[in-house]
Amino acid sequence: MLEIITGRAGSGKTAYVLGQIYKELMARPLGPAIILLLPEHMTYKVERQLAAMMEKQGRGYMRCQIYGFKRFAYHVLQETGGALEQGITDMGRQLLLKSILDKRYSQLKVFGRASRQRGFANVLSSIINELKGYGISPELLQEAGDSIDDSRLANKLSDLAMLYGDYNDAMAGRYNDGKDIMSILAERLPMSKMVAGAEIWLDGFLFFNPLELKVLEGLFTYGANVHVTFNMDDMASPQGQWANQEASGLFNRAYISRNRLLQLAQRLNISVEYRHFAETKRFANPVLKALEAGFDKRRMEPVAGAADISLVEAATCRLEVEAAAADIIRLVKEKGYKWRDIGILIRDEDSYGDILNFVFKDYEIPFFSDKKRQCANHPVAELIRSAIAITEGWSYDDMFCCIKTGFFRLTAQQTDLLENYCLEFNLKGKKVWRRQEPWEYFSRYSIDEENEQADSKQMLRAATADQLRRQVAEPLGRLQDALKAAADTRAMIQAIYQFMTDIEVPKILQEWSDQAEQSGALDVAREHQQVWNDIMEMLDQLVEVSGDTKMSIKELRQLLEEGLSSLEMALVPPGLDYVNIASFDQNALDNIKAVYILGANVGIMPGKSVENTVLSDADRMHINRNNVIELSVSGEEASFNENYLIYKAFTQAREYMWVSYSLSSPAGDAMTGSEIVTKIKSLLPENSIKTIPLDWISKFSEDDQLKMLANKRQTLSSLAIALRELRDAGELSELWQRVYNYLLEDEDVKGMVGLIRRGLFMNPRLDKLPRDIAKELYAARGVLRGSVTKFERYNNCPFQFFAQYGLNLKERKISRFSSPELGTLLHAVLKEYGERLNKEGRRWGDIAPAERDALCHEILHRLAPRLNNGVLYNSKQMEAQLRRLESTAKFALKRLAEFDHVSKFHPQLFERSFGGNHGPEDTLELVYKLHENNRLELVGQIDRIDVNEQGSHFMIMDYKTGYAAINLVDVYYGLKLQLLTYLLVANELMKRGQDTPMMPAGMLYFFLKRPVLTMKNHSHDPEFIRAALDEELKMPGWVLLDKDIAEQIDNTLYTDNKSRFLKISYKKDLSFSLPSLKMLKSQEDFAVLMGYIELILQETGEQIMDGRIDIQPVRKDSQTPCKYCKYHPLCGFDARLEGYDYRRISGSDGEIMEAITNKVKGEIQAQSENKSDGKEE
């Protein structure tokens, strides 16, 4: 007998099924078997329900068995001896299909490119499952392809038939999958003693595919009675047929399934009985009852009892979830609900899954989500992926992906040390990581020293890095050796397993699980416990499907990546009392007290249909028209299915329902409520929608605000919003004052309250450091020492200086070639070149081009290997960079030689150091007294000092690889002090041993670069090109306002009335041109400027020692030091925010020079008065 049990949602079908089973168990505990078949995701809940019913009577049960179809099949096969072949999992099937795709790649007509894409094996597995479910063989599929006139579709079916046939051949006699098991189950049912005479119940199914119908045929034949429930109204009975299938609407798929069962019963000559539940008994709430009854209507009349249904719109998904969380806590606290009485249903898991996770943890709501976790995101999966990749090349990225999984027992500090060491010295590749000799790399402080030795600190760092390297590389090396020696895939998998056990992966996972459990993260603890078993099962499946195959390491890696990317974990709930979060299509919340439905937006409810990527709906309709095979049209089925899922979701709650939607997507796009929201609105009184705006604190009543507060942790977030409104509006309500004071007295959170307050009311004008702290940071022994650049940095931005030199924050060193390294090497080449010529008594302009180039090449290639541990020899790209650098060096030497030809100033000193310990006799110190017995000491190097042939004047030259210029505004504000400081040092130096002191003739920047010229005309005229280069490379700086000295510096000024190397020219009357005057300074100007440099350096030193660390960068026109500042994330400077501002500077040359002169004169006068006062005393 077949009993068809129908009724709409909430009418009592499941209660009837369980009630009948309960009665039978109570009456005959040891009678024939009772089998209850359910969708897989419902079995756990129904088992608990039946057990609870029996427990009330102090009874258990053995007679009733509750299964999903798959578990039922395995049980029958075990009973009847049909489970002899190895079962293959979904993962094993995908791995098998991936290997088939790789072998058939060149023969595929349509799917060739797709077969290389990750995830295609999963798509192929789905279509093969569907074909098996519909009883379509590879031969039938090929026949269908042969009968189709569309060549592309015919080729597509031909590809599918070939792959499907290969799959069946591989499975034959060795494995069975889920669909095979269903076929075997149908064959084995006649042999099952459990099924013979059993009372069989099926509940919760919407649709049966042909294979399941074949099983049902066996149950009809060999079972005693079969009872099947359908979620349908009474129009499904023989007395009330629908006019056609489409008219069935919501119940379309149930209608089709019921008809197929009736046809099957008629064919088997089995009697049919009908039982219909017309009254909906679930809903205690009249609105919920009305919603179910009119779900397929466009509009419904308002119903009393709206207090038990909430319709909410929120500004964002986050606010929507937070409002739902607060309402859940209200139900628990005020209505006495248990957590298990409440369920969450979501259609858009991508948008809401993570938010629910974060918010529920904040609100301390216990919850469980039945969404499967991706194993690919777990560290074990990354360990396998990166470890296999390492054996192919030992790249930096793969190495540290592997190390950072945490399985090599390196601490975070040890990992950072090892990574920084590898980056600094460009350590990568098998030879480096597996070398027997220890790592003994160290940084050079100078490329001039040929035999520089490492200090003790560097040696300790190298030894530590080497020990950590061996700890990682040795097990990875053994894995590489084992993989290369492996005869087949089985041996390769054994090598991977051995590697993981060698580094104690199972033990570490257990440790992580214990730690997570102790911290209350039970779901994370279970992930760590389960992932090992799931991955072992995947590896076992790989051995089963490809164990005897020989494959390369690359093929193995690709196969493992495919498997890991689709491997999922299904976790068991951590307890009994929790809020259940479910998707619409994995929904086991039937008859729960309260349901929260989130994301009721257009485009989400109903969701958009996504076509199968292998066979589109158009393909399927074309195939069906040929009448060889028949496939379902997925888009049409998806539409019916989607409407049914929504109906089912909105009819689950028996007492209370919350429906909400967001007004904006996570990406910020505007969104609206779906059609279902409109239906619910029609049931409720006017203005029943509750809105949660971004500024809900100012918009909500005090009662509503209190409802949003759940616990201390969450209230802190709300307090931040309230305090932000206080900052903007200037007042804080009495409620939030009480909240603030309450949290401030709580020891657990008062620190966070202070942090929130400081963050919101932060003053970017930082307090000064105490002088003793400033001294400890910058001048521990009373000496503030540094280069000119260091003090320029302070004047550009005090906070930047504090971050770099006070906090000593540094970017990690990376072996690369950038502008600083370029400058270092070129400076060293020019220094050695010049010193050699001076030693030999030769002038730069006298050296033949060939000798000059050869000497440059020899010096460069002797010094280059010392730079950044040979970075210029690390790759072909770097070697090309070295060739370009050599070209630049030769070009610079050529230009300097040409300058030497026309100048009476010739280089005398190179890289002349001052300050610090650079020799007992000729060391020049530049030291200034500061307050409290502190002093400022400048250290540095002058690139080059030239002296004229008469020995009366000197000038300094500073090499620059980039742009450089000097102006009075920058000097006045302390932003460009370098050239004048060098001039000041050289002025003191050149006085030594001289009866008549030398006088400064100028200070110049020389560019170490080869400009790129854009030539519109005369592009092949050498003279035009030379003139353009001269103009581009003219040396900026300042020169003495003296025609004779200017012409000594560059004689072309005398011969051509225009300097080739300086930005100076004559007018017709042989006086300096007006533009030239910007580059000319009188002897008095130089004296004043050098005096000013001493003052500004002292002032800068005093400000540093006074503890000033203002976040106030300089701004000159549009230029600021913030553009390339690496400390910006620390200071957070933003000129658009209140309290932040630049120190703006400007002024004409005349105004600035006058201010500098007055300041120097004022200081001279003050010193004179102090001396006079001292004498009088």
BELVEN-V739250 format. One record per helix or strand of 3 or more residues. SS is the DSSP state (helix for helix, strand for strand). FROM is the first residue (numbers start at 0). LEN is the number of residues. Records with the same first field share a line. If there is no record, write none. Layout:
BEGIN
SS=FROM-LEN, FROM-LEN
END
This chain:
BEGIN
strand=1-6, 33-5, 63-4, 198-5, 224-8, 271-6, 308-6, 341-5, 366-3, 578-5, 591-7, 652-10, 688-4, 782-4, 904-10, 925-4, 934-4, 939-9, 952-8, 998-9, 1036-4, 1113-3
helix=12-15, 39-16, 68-12, 89-18, 111-4, 119-14, 137-9, 150-21, 177-14, 209-13, 233-3, 237-3, 245-22, 285-8, 305-3, 316-18, 338-3, 348-14, 374-3, 378-15, 395-8, 411-14, 429-4, 455-30, 488-14, 504-14, 521-25, 552-14, 583-3, 616-9, 633-16, 674-9, 695-4, 701-6, 711-18, 733-11, 749-11, 770-8, 787-9, 797-9, 818-22, 843-3, 848-21, 870-3, 875-27, 967-5, 977-12, 1021-12, 1042-7, 1051-5, 1074-5, 1082-23, 1127-4, 1148-28
END
